[in-house]
């Protein structure tokens, strides 16, 4: 095995790690993803177990929609769907006892204005009881691999034993967005109930308008607020061909200022201003060249099969890209197509960017003359030995004939 270092552009099969950044934020817990490359761009205490307030309702929505046969089915609201909400000072969508909303109405009421009344109604009608519904939420968490998440209620109100981490909220959020109907709801600004009784607005849109925030790149998301969790925000955004997901928690709980939105604006706009998608390699670019052994082809070029766009700093300098290969130094004619030859490591300013498997994608032809040239001395030695053996055999046979005579 040998190592080679090249100052070249490489084929990025993995993700571009962002350099260490220290942004001034109010939120104590932060996690920013590049959704296109599924990589973390920025994080702060993202693995800490914390209260997540109404970000809980993302799980409430997932469990509900996966156990409802028709979103147009109607349910009847009872006093149980409002029990304790006033005392807990919980946010409500505006439903009333005796109303007959559809499951779709309830989901919009749950996610846009973060209605706890919708959460209770969904739990009771989907599972038969709130207790059973919470069990289903924890079962779903286990199914998604959320080992640091546990639910005690369907609303997100502060409670002992009710917690998650931003890393696991991100897994849940991504999962929710894969559902076409939930994705549509999360990205909506408003919704009018099927019976036209009232309209709900997205808490995200309301905050942006109320505080005059210019955030046209924000596509939607989910807010949350409790005394333990502070101000929380799970959002998605898109600009210049890059899609982002940002989750923040534990910003100061202050009704006079949307600190979670201030943080979202700070974080999104920093990356949107300083990073971009660039073509770091073009189709046909040679990534690596290896010599061959006993093959008609003198060398094998490993080329990029397509243009590669990557999210990199705008000040990205290709001269700082170091390309290291660790693997076989020659390719034999016996090497099979699809066989792994080694690994390329790509580093930018000391940071590991990629690990790329080098795999042979062409069949090599055996060259007899090259084989003979490489083994000429051995062939001559064998030839001399054979001649000597034949000569000795000839002498032996000659002596035998003389003795017989």
Secondary structure, 3 states (H helix, E strand, C coil): CEEEEECCCCCCCCCCCCCCCCCCCCCCEEEEEECCCCEEEEEECCCCCECCHHHHHHHHHHHHHCCCCCCCCECCCCHHHCCCCCCCCCCCCCCCCCCCCEHHHHHHHHHCCCCHHHHHHHHHHHHCCHHHHHHHHHHHHHHCCCCCCECCCCCCCCCCCCEECHHHHHHHHHHHHHCHHHHHHHCCCEEECCCCCCEEECHHHHHHHHCCCCCCCEEEEEEEEECCCEEEEEEEEEECCEEEEEEEEEECCCCCCCHHHHHHHHHHHHHHHHEEEEEEECCCCEEEEEEEECECCCEEEEECCCCEEEEEECCCCHHHEEEEEEECCEEECCCCCCCEEEEEEEEECCEEEEEEEEECCCCCCECHHHHHHHCHHHHHHHHHHHHHHHHHHHHHHHHHHHHHC
